[in-house]
Amino acid sequence: MTKRFTAFLLLTALNLTGFTADIQAQEKYNDSSVISLSLEQAISLALQANRSLINSASGVESQKLSLRSAESEFDVKIRPSANAGISDAEGILGAGISLEKKFQAGTKVSVSPSIGKTEDEYSGTVGISFEVPLLRGFGGKANLDKTERSRFSVRSAERSFYLSQVNAVLDTVSAVYDIVKQKELVRLFDSQVGRLKQHAETAKIKEKVGLANPLDIYRAEISLKDAEDSLTVMKESLRNAGDRLKLILALPLERAVEVSAPLEIKIAPISQEDAVRIALKHRKELEQSEDEIREAERRSDIARHNILPQLDMVMRYERYGSAEDLEQSMGFNENRWSVNLVSNTDIARTSEKADFQQSLITAGTARRNLEAKQDEVMREVRRESESLSKSQERIRIRKEQIAQAEGKLALSKIKFNHGMADNFDIIEAETQLQQARVNLLSAETEYIVGMYRMRAALGTLIIEN
């Protein structure tokens, strides 16, 4: 089953479209038809249609858009401009365009041609300017801070989406096997109801000829009512399990759904030490915690950098001209230039220093969170491993219990058929056998679902490309 599931996940993109089309065709042409799903198909549909998963995928796309917005800071900006005005002396018209580019080192370059007109003359200007941070704001780390924050958010959203996929698979597997279990329980209790009806009828017939007493009839009918009540409860549980699966798969609640899943038990022995080692290597939560440490340390470096005072060098060079004729004003026969050092910084820089100290605290917290997450992962792996071991033991015990109950039932039938006992022993033996079968079914489905939970704890439930 493990190999089939892994192969299925790798081929989901190929077969999902056709399967979804089949579902849509059923809904379009026959709303009363039953949707039949295997376990693999249910998982595939959940990975596509689960509403929580779709919301998580939308979160990834939203963060990618934020990243694109942050990266656009270093794109070439084209900014057209225009102005029109009037003063007490004359009217003014003007137009221009500015081409700006910021580099990752912090340098900003701008080229800005423009033209203006007053009542008496035209004027034209072509200027180029450089703005270079000398202290704060210099270097790729400082200027890529916004972009790196967005990249971290994208990575976090992608890991969150992966974990949502894992939860969707686990919920689907749990719901499918709950349906399988409840369906089998309905069959078992329905069969028990039929047998107890026969016992009640047999007791009534024997009572008429003096081979049984009213106590035998009451015993059979009381057990029958108990079985009928259990059957009603199981049918209700089956409906609830079906509705739960429909919610997970985003299917209409009024549609009937049939599911199938293998009940074979495949023991995959693995030591707790190996399991812990695999989990520490593959769990996305640990990858996220490690990334949070790196991000906290990066932001701490930025906070330390921001303590530096602001000091920028601004250089500008212009060619310009003015004349009564537009063409002559475009000669740009005059020039001017300037170099300035610009600073505007709080001398104490109290806020920046406090931000840096806070960043150190955040980095320390991130490291402790990683240690706590590692302990949590190891505890979860050990818990799931022990749960599987206990489920295996329960399966063994229930099988032995069934064998014992079958032996007791066979002996009770012999005694009952030869008139050596009333129906008490046979009804008791059948009830015990029924309970043993119910317990075995619960243990088997619990073990199978536990295997999926174990793979989730190891971080290997869904294999990423």
Secondary structure, 3 states (H helix, E strand, C coil): CHHHHHHHHHHHHHHHHHHHHHHHHHHHHCCCCEEEEEHHHHHHHHHHHCHHHHHHHHHHHHHHHHHHHHHHHHCCEEEEEEEEEECCCCEEEEEEEEEEEECCCCCEEEEEEEEEECCCCEEEEEEEEEEEECCCCCCHHHHCHHHHHHHHHHHHHHHHHHHHHHHHHHHHHHHHHHHHHHHHHHHHHHHHHHHHHHHHHHHHHHHHCCCCCHHHHHHHHHHHHHHHHHHHHHHHHHHHHHHHHHHHHCCCCCCEEEEECCCCCCCCCCCHHHHHHHHHHHCHHHHHHHHHHHHHHHHHHHHHHCCCCCCEEEEEEEEEEEECCHHHHCCCCEEEEEEEEECCCCCCCHHHHHHHHHHHHHHHHHHHHHHHHHHHHHHHHHHHHHHHHHHHHHHHHHHHHHHHHHHHHHHHHHHHHCCCCCHHHHHHHHHHHHHHHHHHHHHHHHHHHHHHHHHHHHCCCCCCC
